[in-house]
């Protein structure tokens, strides 16, 4: 009988993934070595290879894992069967909350996806397209008169533009939290500047 995994195996993998994500986000995937990942994790390189076969495996897991969580998030909100505007607001709130805890993975997805091999890129980008389609469905549900070939995707990408790049300027110790920003994003998208209310 083979030896089973230790109780902390999954926790250790997550810790390694988080440290690698931070390094990739700050240094870039190409400029980060497995030696640097091992050092950041306080592990030997041999131990690191026990959990991930190489740096590329870390990249795939970071990018695909992040998109899978977003994909699941869309499915969960759609399953709540909310009315159109509450559904869109809920999606925005869930995305902003997810990004608050996944800023490094999101940066890796946006900046290092170009290093994925074709098969992996197709899989990750296919999931990403489904995420965008889910948000587009929510946008169209609010404004069904805009449904058609031209408007849903540009509107959806404008919304993602507000959400996706918050990690570039928001700071953990800043005056506004991600929780406070979510309704501001929703108000701005749904009603324009006059609709924005400062958080209480």
MARZAFI-363914 format. One record per residue: x, z, y of N, C-alpha, C in turn; residue in one letter. Coordinates in pm, whole numbers, plus 50000, padded with zeros to 5 digits. Each point is the difference from the previous one (the first is absolute). Example, Ala and Ser with C-alpha at 12.3 -4.5 7.8 and 13.67 -1.06 7.14 Angstrom:
513195078049431499115000050119500905000050120A 499654992850105500825000650119499235007350109S 
REM end
This chain:
500845000049881499165000050119500885000050124X 499694991250098500794999150121499755011850092X 500975002850081499875011050093499064996050114X 499025008550032499054997150106500615002450137X 499314995650100500455002150136499815014650041X 500885004850086499885013750048498815001150093X 499545012350020498815002350081500204995050143X 501235000450050500254995950137500444985650017X 499904992149892500494986250007499324992050110X 498655000450004499264992250100500295005150141X 500125013150015500335005650131501374995150047X 500954999549905501344995450034499994985350040X 499224992049929499874985950036499424998350140X 498995008050032499394999250132500985004250109X 500795010349971500995004550097501034989050026X 500474993849893500984989050014499394988550079X 498774996749969499334989050069499855003150150X 499665012350032499855003850141501334999150074X 501085004749938501324999450064500454985550015X 499774992049896500374985950008499214993050109X 498715003150010499164994050103500515003350139X 500425012350021500535004050130501294992450032X 500864998749899501254992650021499744985350027X 499144993849920499684985950020499394997850139X 499115009250041499344998650129500985001350115X 500975008949987500935002650110501214990749999X 500494996349881501204991849990499714985549965X 498854997949936499714986949943500344999949853X 499214992949921500214999449855501394994649968X 500384988950064501274993549966501205008950029X 499895008450102501155008250043500065013549929X 499065002749911499965012849929500524998349858X 500865008949958500564999549864499385010949913X 500124998249870499535010449908500825012750016X 501264998750039500815011950027499375008250112X 499544993250104499385006950113498685006449959X 499234993249916498765005849951500295012549918X 500984999149911500365011549917500435011850087X 500814997150100500485010650089498845006550075X 499064991850050498855005350073499115008549911X 500024997149871499175007549905500725012149943X 501315001150026500785010849941500184998349851X 500084987449956500134996949858501264991749977X 500465000149878501074990849964499404986149983X 500844990050011499524986349984499474997849859X 500645006249902499554998749862498615005849983X 499755011450063498685006149992498964991350068X 500374994250113499094991250072499554988449911X 500924994249926499684988749912499115004249884X 499925012949973499085004949897498554998050045X 499795000050131498654998950055499654985950047X 500964993050056499784986250047501204991649959X 499724988449942501084992049942500934994150105X 499474997750122500854994550107499285001150133X 500654995850105499445000650135498764991350012X 500024988749932498854990950008498755006549944X 500135007749893498855006949942499385009750101X 500845006250082499515008850105499214992150105X 500524988550037499324991650098498624995749950X 499934995449877498734995549943499005011549997X 500455011649954499115011549991499505004450138X 500895000050098499595003850136498964990450056X 500284987049992499094990150058498694999349924X 500084999049868498784998449921499185012850000X 500665011449991499285012650000499215001950129X 500614996550113499335001450129498774990950007X 500144987649960498874990850006498915004149901X 500395004949884499005004649903499185011550056X 500645009150074499255011150060499024994850105X 500434990250079499104994250100498844992649933X 500304993249893498984992649924498965009749944X 500475011149944499095010149945499165006350111X 500625001950116499315005850114498814991350041X 500224986950008498924990750036498875001049898X 500345000349872498985000849895499215013150010X 500695011050029499335012950012499004999950115X 500414994750115499104999850116498834990749975X 500264988549939498894990849968499025006749903X 500525008349912499155007049904499125010650063X 500305004050123499195010150068498704994350056X 499894986850002498764993150042499515004850136X 500905000550097499655004150135499384988450078X 499325003350107499514989750092501224993250064X 499824987850054501164992350046500965007150095X 499515005650111500955006250093500685012549943X 499255009149937500685011449937501014995849893X 499694989249931500934995149898501314995350063X 499904992450109501214995350066500785011850059X 499315009450060500675011850054500685008049891X 499345001049886500585007349888501254993049949X 499974986949990501184992549957501165002250097X 499724999250129501055002250099500585014049985X 499145009949987500475013849985500875001749876X 499574994049889500765001349875501354992850009X 500024988350063501264992650013500985007650089X 499525005050113500885007450090500545012449931X 499165007049925500445011949928501044996549893X 499794988949931500944995749896501344996550062X 499994992950111501244996150064500765011950055X 499285010650037500665011950054500975005949898X 499644998949872500835005749893500834989549927X 499944987750045500714989349929500724990750097X 500525005850107500624991650102501224992449948X 500815006649917501184993349948499614988749903X 499065002949911499554989649906499394988350075X 499275002850107499394989250077501054991550070X 501035006450053501074992350063500714991349896X 500225005549881500634992249893499134988049966X 498685002249990499104989049966500054989150106X 500015003850127499954990050106501354993050023X 501095007049972501304994450035500844995449880X 499775005749882500884996949886499314992349888X 498744996350021499294992449897500704986749974X 500764995150096500714987349983501055000549890X 500385012249957500995001349894499385000049861X 498674999749992499355000049870500174986449931X 500185000449870500064987749922498614993649997X 499934986849978498734992950016498825006149925X 500185003749876498875005649923499525013250060X 500955008650037499635012850060499374997850137X 500534990750077499444997150132498574995049989X 499744991249903498644994949981499045011449969X 500415009249916499145011249961499725009250120X 501055003650071499865009250113499204993350113X 500344987650033499304993150108498564996849963X 499744997849870498634997949955499165012550024X 500555011649967499305012650028499805002050150X 501014996450076499925001450146498884991350055X 499884987849948498914991250045498645005949967X 499895006649885498735006349963499675011650092X 501035007350043499805010950097499474994350131X 500624989450048499554993650124498574995049985X 499684994149885498654995049976498985011350003X 500395011749946499105011550003499705004650141X 501035000450084499795003850139499174989350072X 500254987349968499234989150062498525001149965X 499705003949876498605001849961499345010850086X 500745010550028499455010850083499784995450143X 500934992050052499864994850137498774990950008X 499864991149904498874990550000498675007349982X 500015011049925498765007649982499505005550134X 500935003350089499625004950133499534988550088X 500664988549988499654988250080499774988049908X 498884999949927499754988849908499884986650070X 499695000150130499894987550074501354993150017X 501105007549975501344994350012500554995049866X 499195000949896500474995649869500224984950002X 501004995749931500344985749996501494998549974X 500504988350018501394997249966500995004950106X 499585001050126500965002250107500205014650040X 498935007950011500105012850066500405012149914X 499515001649877500255012649929501475003649984X 500834990649958501415003749976500735003350129X 499894991950109500695003950123499565013750052X 498705002949994499525013050045500595011249913X 500034997649870500545009949908501485002350024X 500744989350026501445001550024500275006950133X 499134997950099500135007450126499815014949976X 499035003449915499775014049966501205005849926X 500504992749902501185004649928501205001150094X 500064991450101501095000950095500045013450071X 498815005550030499955013250062500455010849903X 499584998749875500285010549901501434998949945X 500394987949964501254998149926501255004150074X 499974998650133501225002350075500055013450070X 499035008649969500035013450059501275007549962X 500534996949881501205007349955501214997050088X 499944989450078501164996650083500065008550127X 498885005950040500025007650125499445014149989X 499195002849897499475013649986501075009349945X 500055012250052500965010049956499275012249945X 500535006049895499335011749941499745011250100X 500895001350099499855010750099499374995050130X 499384988249995499404994250120498695006850036X 499454995950114498785006250049498754996449922X 500014988749929498854995749921500384999149853X 499165005649916500224999149856499364987249946X 500344996449878499354988449937498515002649986X 499635012349970498585003549987499264997450131X 500645003450112499384997750130499974985250036X 500994992449954500084985950036498974991449929X 499585003749880499094991549923498714996850075X 499285009750056498794996350075500284992250127X 501185002050059500374992350118500154985349963X 500664997449889500144986249952498634993949973X 499135007649932498674994949969499204997250127X 500055009350096499264998150125500514987650075X 501324998650006500594988750072499624986849934X 500044999649868499694987649930498514996650012X 499155010149987498564997649997499394998550139X 500565007050098499354999950130500864996350117X 501294997249977500884997050111500435012550075X 500784998350102500565011250075498945009650055X 498864995250050499005009450052499475009749894X 500124996449873499475008549894500955011149957X 501254999350042500995009849954499765013450066X 499975010549916499845013650048501245008149963X 500535008050093501165008249964499615010449895X 500945003449909499675010049899499755013750065X 499125007449940499665013450052501065010149955X 
REM end
